[in-house]
Amino acid sequence: MDDVPSTSVAPQKPVVIGTAGHIDHGKTALIRALTGIDTDRLPEEKRRGITIDLGFASMSAHGPDGSPVRVSFIDVPGHARFVRNMLAGVGGIDAVLLVVSAEEGVKPQTVEHLAICSILGIERGLTVLTKIDAVSQDRVSEVRVAVERFLSTTFLASAPIVSASARSGEGMDDLRRALGSLAGLVPSRSFDSVIRLPIDRAFTMTGFGAVVTGTLMSGSVSVGQELALEPGGRMAKVRGIQVHGSAATQASAATRAALNLARIEAAQLQRGDTLVEPSTIAAVDTIDAEVTLLPGAPSLKHRASIHFHALASECMAVVSLYEYRSLGAGGPGLVRLRLSKPIVLVPGDRFVLRHGSPITTIGGGRVLDSHPLQRLSRAKARIWLEPIRHADLNQQLAFRILRRGTSGISIAGLTVETGLKQDAIRTRLAPMIQDQRLLLIASDLLITHDAIRGATDIVAREFESLLQNSGVSDAKRSELRSRTGLRAEVFEHAVKLLEHEKKIQKRNEFLLPSEASVPRLAQEQERLSAVARAFKTSGLAAPSPAALAAELGIDQPEMRRLVTILLREKTLIRLGDDSLLVHQFALAELKQKFEGMRGQAIDVSRFKQLTGVSRKYAIPLLEYLDRERIMKKQGEQRVVL
């Protein structure tokens, strides 16, 4: 198990730095001079003098504050034919060491490697001008100016550029100090996520059995621990651990590690498999993502087949564009990717897309959702994804609970969707639970306050309907739950709320109306009718719920509850933000207005004239008609379909 060189890791902060640069610009020689380790381990690499597969080495350093850090280097191939292996290496790195030969300057793989690093969200690094002993000082200065110009629009624009020679040793001390400073600036990995180790090598060692290596992305692994191998959920036990070549009892993110596994053969393992904590995350074959294409890349078309690279995995993927039109270079677009094989991915993971002949990098992006709801329509999925793109982690958790509606989602289910540990989820959501925006029921199920109110209304309505239609004075608990379609925990909580509100009372396995419930139900129906009537009368220029609440003398929480009922019954339709609601009758009339205008072009100004509404209402109404396939946007106008 000598894949990673020897060192002590105990008090040192682990940082992973990947090399990038054109073939034969001196990446491997530079790592050898820094660490004493030759990362060209394959016989073919020795013979040809180039790095074909990933190589690994490490060194000790000190951050700007003097704190010890352990830098793990991933030496990746520079030759164009080996970009696939390069992609397997860069997925887990914290920073990049861009290597440019002073003899040749910036070359094609220099550009492509840095573009890949940018796509993968790497934000830190430094640049080294190598082989300075082989050229004049004037040439070094000339190349430095060219490199500065090249880097001026990249994330390395303000990063140090160090001149060094691996052969003569000139500048190597400056490089070591710069690497220590860089490593010190890298944030420590969060311990909120479950164990995930993508495998980039798997082999058999005599006397040990199966050995795998990879960068531990998150969590900590200990000797004797049971892990699951994805895809497939195969079980393995950690027999031994090496970190930087020394035996260890534990390895923590983010560090290079070699694991000796029991209960599984090396022949059953391959690059791209992932070791995870059992019953947490699993491999998926469909993801929703945000994609950005590189300048000059060809447009990405709906249903295109492309090469997908994430962490140590690669496969083919079919693109489904949310806009149904080609995605060009520039701003990011939303896509659904259907992978040809399952891969372990969680929200926030970065990936690279390659296409064409010869195959070239065209762009990449980040995973927004690794568990899209299959029953959710494309339009609703897009509406849900839009705010996720810009939300912080706590907000993303809240959005995931919100989209589950009256079903809610368990904390374990959120772990599956996000890769966060259950304790971390509880901690992050505690403030929202405390102020009752979210409810935690039956110790594990999370649901929004509005959703539980909606579930309570469903129970109350079905209860009333059951009594009226059957002519009985009570309802069997199990029958009522079956009619509501609610999960058991949500149903029971709703019943408790109705008991507390004195709308229902329990008698063994039966539920019956409380003495105070009859007038309460009549009052609720009267208020619902008044709210619906007000929206219908207002037509397309509907009032805000807050304004209507003041007009009708209804308090805000009660108005929100009444609006939720009317939305669920589809009496009201929500447009744009939460405050814009329109009666379905008004929208039906609006659709009818355009039935005889098929093929005509409509801009915002003409739409306002036809409907008599202001721009405040016009834009959301036009977007609604787009979703309903009444119109289709073309530039600044829309064509009636």
N, C-alpha and C positions, 0 to 999 in steps of 0.2 A: 504493500500500500504506500508506494513512494511517489504518488502523483503530485503531492504538494510538499515543498521543502520544509525542513525542520525549523521550528521556532517555538518559543513560549508565547501563549496567547492570553494568559490569565488577566492582567489588568489593562490590556491594550484594546483600544477601540478598533474594530475591524472595518476596513475600507477596501472596496474593489475598484481597481482602475484598469481599463481596457486600452490596449494600444490600437491605433488606427493609422493608416497611411499606405502609400503605394508600395508595390513589390520592390524589395531590395533597397529600401531607404534606411535600413539599419534598426528596425524595431527589435528583432531578436537579439542582436549584438548589444543593444542598449540595455535590455532587461538583464542579459548575462553580466554586463559590467556593473549594474546596480545590485544584483542579488547573488551572483556567482552561479546561477542556475542556467543551464542551456535548455531552452524550451522546445528546441527541435528534437523531439524524442523518437519520431518514426524514422526507420532506415531510409525511406525514400526522401524524407526531408534532409537527412544528413547528406545523401548523395547529390541531391539537386540544389541544396543550399537555399531552399525557400520553405516557409512554414505552410503546410497543407492543412493541418488540423489545429485545434486549439492547444496552446501551451500554457503552463501555469508556473508562477514563481512568486516569492514574497520577500519583503524587507521590513525592518523596523524603522520607524521615523518618529519625529516629534512635531506636534502641531504648533501653531503660533504661540500658544500659551505654555508650551513645554510639555504638554500631556502626551503620553506615549500612544502611538497608533501603529497598527499593523497593516501594511499595504499589500494586498493580494493583486498580482498582475495577471490579466488574461491577455496573452499574446495571440492575436488573431491573424489569419492569413491576409496578405496584401494582393495576391494575384487575382485577376478578374474571375478566373475559373473557380476560385475558392471563396467567393463572397457568401455562398450558402453556409459554409462553416463559420465565417466571420459573424453572420447574423446569429448563429447559435451561441456565440460568446458574448455579444454586447447586451443581451437582454437583462442581465443582472448586475450591470456595473453602475458605480456611483459617479464616476468621472472618466474623462478620456485623456489619454496622452497621445496627442497628434504628432506624428513623426514626419518631418520633411527633410529630405537630403539636400545639403547645400550644393551638391553637384548638379542635381536635376530640378530642384524647386517643386512647385505644385504640379501634380500629375493627375490623370483621370481617377485613379482609385483614391487619391487624397480627397478629391471632391465628393466622390460617392460615399466613402466611409463617413465623412463629416455630415453629409446629408442624412445618412442612416442614423447617426447619433442624435441629430436634431429631431428627427421623426420619433425616435424612441424616448424623447423627453429628457435627455441628458442636458444639464444646464451648467456643468462645471468642467474644467479641464485646463490644460496648458499645452503649449506647443514647443517642440524641440527641433532645432536645426542641427542635424547630425552630419557626421563626416566633415567637420570643419577643418580637420587636419589635411584633407585632400585637396583643398582649394585655397585661393588667396583670400585675404581679409576683404578685399574689394568685392569678391564674389559673395562672401558671406553677407556683406552689407546689402548687396543687390538683391539677394534672395530674401533677406529679412524684409525689405521694402515690399517685394512682391507678395510675401506671405501676409504681411500686415494689410495689404490691399484686399487680398482674398478673404481674410478673416473679418474684415470691417463690417460685414452684414450678417455675421454669424454669432452664436452664443460665446465664441472665444474672442470676440472683438477686444475686450478689455483684459483678457487673461495674459499671464506672462509668456514671453517667448525666450527660451533659454538656448544658447548655442553650446554644443557639447560634442565631444568625440569619444566614442566607446573605446577606440583603439589607443589613443594617446592619454586619455583620462582628463583632458582639458575640459573644464566646465562641468564635470560630473558632480563636484561638491555643490555647485550652484543648483544643479538639477535635483540633488537629494533634498536640499533645503526647500526648494520650490514644491517638491512633491509632499514634503511634510506639511507645509503651509496649506496646500490644496486639500490634503487628507483631513487636516484639522477643521476645515470649513464645511466638510460634508456632514449634514445632519445625521445623527444616530438613527438607526432603523427603529421604527415603532415596534413594540412588543404586543400590540393590540391584535395582530393577525395570527391565524393558525399556521401550523408548520406547512411549508411548501418548499420542496427541493427538486427543481427540474434537473433531470439526469442528462449530462452531456457526454459521459463515457460510461461504459459497462464492460467489465472483463472478469476473467477468472484468475485468481492467484493460488498457486499450489500451496496447500496447507491451510488456506483461508476460505476458498470458495468464491462466491459472487462479491464483487466490489464495484461500487458506483461512485462517480464523482459529480459534483455540481456546485453551484453557488446557492447557499441556503438563503432563500428570498425573505423568509419570515419565520418567526418562532424559534424554538430551541429543541435540539434532538439529543437524547441521552442513550447511553449504552443500556441494552435490555428493553428498550422501548419498542412497542408494536406500531408499525406503520402500514398504511395502505398504499398500494401501487396503482396509480390511475394511468390509462383507463382500465376498467375491469374490476377494481376493488380487491385485487389480489393482496394477501397479507404477507408481510415479511417482518423479521425481528432484527434489530440492530445488534450485531454481535461485537462490533468494534468501531471506533471512530479515530480518524487521524485528521488533525488540523495543522496545515503547514508541515506535514510529514511526521509530526510527533503524536504519539498515542494520547487520546483525551477521553474523558468520561462524558463530555458534553460539547456541543457546538451550537453557537447562536448566530443569528442573522446580524450583518450580512458578511459571510465569510465563505471561503472555499473549504470544502470538506470532502473527505473520502469515507464512505461507509461500507463496512463489511456486513453483508446481509445473510441471514440464515433463512431457511424454509423456501428459498427460491434460487433458481439457477440463472447464471449469467445469460444463457441462451434465451431466457424468457424476457430479457430486458433489452431496451433499445433507447437511443437518444430521443428525447422528447417525452418519454415516460416521466411521471412526477410522483415523488413520495409525499404523502400528505397524512395528516392526523386522521385516523379512522372516523367515519360518520360525520365528516365536516364537508369539505368541498370535493367535487368530482369533475371528471372530464365532461365537456359539453361540445355540441356540434353546431349550435346556432347562437350567434351573438348580435347585439345591436351596438353600433360603434359610430364614432366620429372620425371621418377620413379627410386627410388633406393631401393633395397631389403636389409634387414638386414642379417648380417652374419648367416649362418645356415638355412636361409629360403629356402623353396623349390622354384625351378625355376617357373617363371611366363610364362604360355604358351599362344600362340595366341588363341583368342576367349574364354579364361578362364572367369568364372563368379566369382566375388569377392565382398566382403563387402567394401563399400566406405564410409569414414567418413570425413566430412569437416565442420569446425565451429560447429554449432548446428545440422547439418543435417547428415543423414545416408541413404543409399540406396544400392541396388545391382548395379554392373557395369560390362559390358562386355569389355574385354581388346582386343584391336587391336594393335599388335606390328608392328612398322614401319619396323623392320628388318625381320619379318616373321619367326623368330626363337625364342626359349625360352630366356627369360631374367633371368640371374642368379645374385646372390649376388655380390656386388662390385660396379663397375662404373655405373652411371645413364644411362638409356635408354629412347628413345622416344616412347610414346604410345598414342593411341587415346582411350578414355574411353567413352562408351555410357551408360549413367546413366538411371536407371529404372524410375526415376522421376526427374522433373526439380528442380534445386537448383541454388541460386544466387551465382555465382562465378566470380571472375575477375583475370586477370593475377597476379601471385605472391602469390595467396592463397595456403596454404599448406593443405595437406590431408594425411590420413592414410589408408592403405589397410590391410584387415584382411581376413583370408582364413582358410580352413581346418576343421577338426572335431577331437577334440574340436577346436573352432575358436580361432586363435592366430594372433597376429600382425606379418605380413610378411614384411612390408616396407611402403613406402609412397612417397610423392614427392610434386611438386608444379605445379600449373597451368601455362602453357605458353600461351595458346590461348583459350579463352572461346567462341570464335565465328569463328571456322574453316570455310573456304570457301568450300562449298560442291562441287563446280564445279572444284576445284583444284585437280589435280591428286596426288596420294600418294607420288610419287617421288618429285614433285614440292613442296608439303607441307613440306616434310622432309628437302629439301634444304632451305626453308624459315625458318623453326624452328631452324635449327642449329645455326645461328648467334644470334637469339633471346635469346637463353639460356645464353649467356654471355654479352648481350648488356645492357647498362644502360637505364633508363626510356626514356630519350630523343631519343636515338637511336632506341628504340622499337617503338616509335611513328613514326619515319621516315620510319622504315621497314613496318609498317602497311599502310602507305601512298603508299610506293613503290609497294606493292603487289596488289594494286587496279589498277595499270596501268593507262590507259587513262580514266578510270571511275572516278578516284579520290575518296575521301571520305570526307564527311562533318565533321566539328568539332563536331557536335552533334553525328555523327556516331562513332567518336573516343571515345567520352564519353561512349557510349554504350559498346564498345569493351574493354575499359580500366578502367572505373569507375572514371576517372579524370574529374574534373570540366572543363567547357569550357574555363573559364578565365585562368586556370592553363595550359591548352593545348596551348592557344595562347601565353602565356609567355614563355613556354618551347621551342616553335618552332620559336619564333621571330628571333633569330640569323640566322636560316636556311632560313627563308623567306627574311631576309635582304640581305643575300649574294646570293639569287635567286637559291639556291639548291631546294627550295620548292616555289610554287606559291600559293597565296590565291586569288581565283577568286570568283566573285559574293558574296563577303564578308564572305562566309562560307565554300567554297569548297577548299580542299587542294589537290594538285597534284604536282608530281615532275617535275623539269625542263625538264628532258628527255622525260617524258610521254607527256607533252604538245607539245614538238617538234614532237613527234611521231604522236599525234593527228593532228597537223598542216600538216604533210606530208600526212596523210590519206585524209584530206579535199582537199589538192592540187591534189592528185592523182585521187580521185573520181571526182573532178571538171573537170580535163582534160579528163578523160574517158567519162564522161557524154557529154561533148561537142563533142568529136570525134565520139561517137556512135550515137548521136542524130542528128548530123549535124546542130545544132543551135549555135548561137553566145553567148548565155547566159544560166544561169541555175536558176531555182526557188529555193530560199533559203530553203524552207521546204523540197523539193525533195532531195536536196543535203544532208541535215542533215539526212534524212531517209536512204540514201545510205551509209552514214558513220557509222551509228549505235551509234554515240556519244551522250552523254547526252547534253542537251541544253546549259548549262553553258560552257562546254568544247568546243562545236562546235562554239559558239559565240566568245569565246576568240581566238580560232584558226583562225577564219575569220578576226578578228582584227589584228592578227599578219601578216596574208597574205596581208592585206591592207597596213600595215606599211612597209612590204617588197616589196610593189608595184607589187605583183603577182596577186592580185584580186582587182577589184573595185566594189562598190555597186551602184545599181540604183533601188531605191524603194525596192521591194521584190525580186529583181533579182541580181545575181552576174555575172560579165563578166570579161574576161581577161584584165589586164592592158596592156598598150602598151609595157612595158618593160618585160612582163612575158614570151613571147614566146622564146626569146634567153636564158633567165634564165633557163627555163625548159629543153631545149636542152643541156645546159651546165651541169645541174645536172645529166641527164641521162648518159652523157659521163663520168662523174666522177664515178657514180655508177658502170658502166661497167668496168672501169679501176680498181677499188677496188676489185670487184668480180673476175676479171681475175687474179689479183695478188694473191689472196687467193687460187684460183683453181690451179694455176701453182705451188704454194708452197706445195701442197698436205697436208700431215699430220703435217709436221714441219712448220706450218704457222707463219708468222711474227707477231709481236705485232702491234696493231693499231698505236701506237706512232711512231714506226720505219717506218711503211708503209707511214704514213702521211709525214714524212720527205723525204722519197724516191720519193713520187709523188708530193711533193710541195703543199700539202693541209694543212691548219692550223688545230690545234687539235679540236676546237669546231665543225668545218665542218666535220672532219673525224668521230667524235662521232655521228653526225647526220646521215651521210651516212651509218655507221655501224648499227645504230638503224633500218634504213629502210631495210637493207639486212637481219638482224636478224628477223624482223617481217615477211619478205617474205620467211623466212626459207632457203635463199640462204646460209647464214652462221649459224653455230650452236656454241653456247657458251659452253665451257668446263672448269670446274674448276673456276679459278678466272676470273675477268672481261677482262683480257688482252689476254686470250687464246681462239681464234676463229678458226674454221676449216670449209672449204667449204663443203657443203652437198654432193658434188660429191665424194670428197675424203673419206668421212665417208661411203658412199654407197659402194665404192670399198673395204674398210676395212671390212665391214660386209660380203661381197661376198667372201673374202679371207678365212674366217673361216667356210664357208658353208660345205666344205668337211671334216672338222676336228671334227665332233660331237663326244663327249665322251673323247676327248684328254685333258690332263692336261697341262696348260700353266702357267709358272711363268714369272716374270718380265723380266728376262734375255732372255728367249726364245722369248718373245713378241718383245723385242728390235731387236733381230736378224731377226725376220720375217718381221718387218715393217721398220727397218732401222732408227728408231727414238731414241733420247736420253731419259733418265729417266724423264727429265722435261716434255716430251710429253707423255711418256708411261703410267704413273700413271693416268692422267686425261682421256686418251683414254680407258684404262682398266675400269675405273669407268663408263665411258659412255657406254661401251659394257655391263657392269653389269645392268645398268638402262634399256638398250634396250633388256634385256633378251637374249643376244647372249652368255653371259658367266655368271657363278655363282661362287662367291668367296668361296673357301674352305681352310681355313688356310692361308698359304702363296702362294697358287696356285689358279688357276681358271680352271673350267671345262667348255669346250665348249658345249653349249646346243643344 
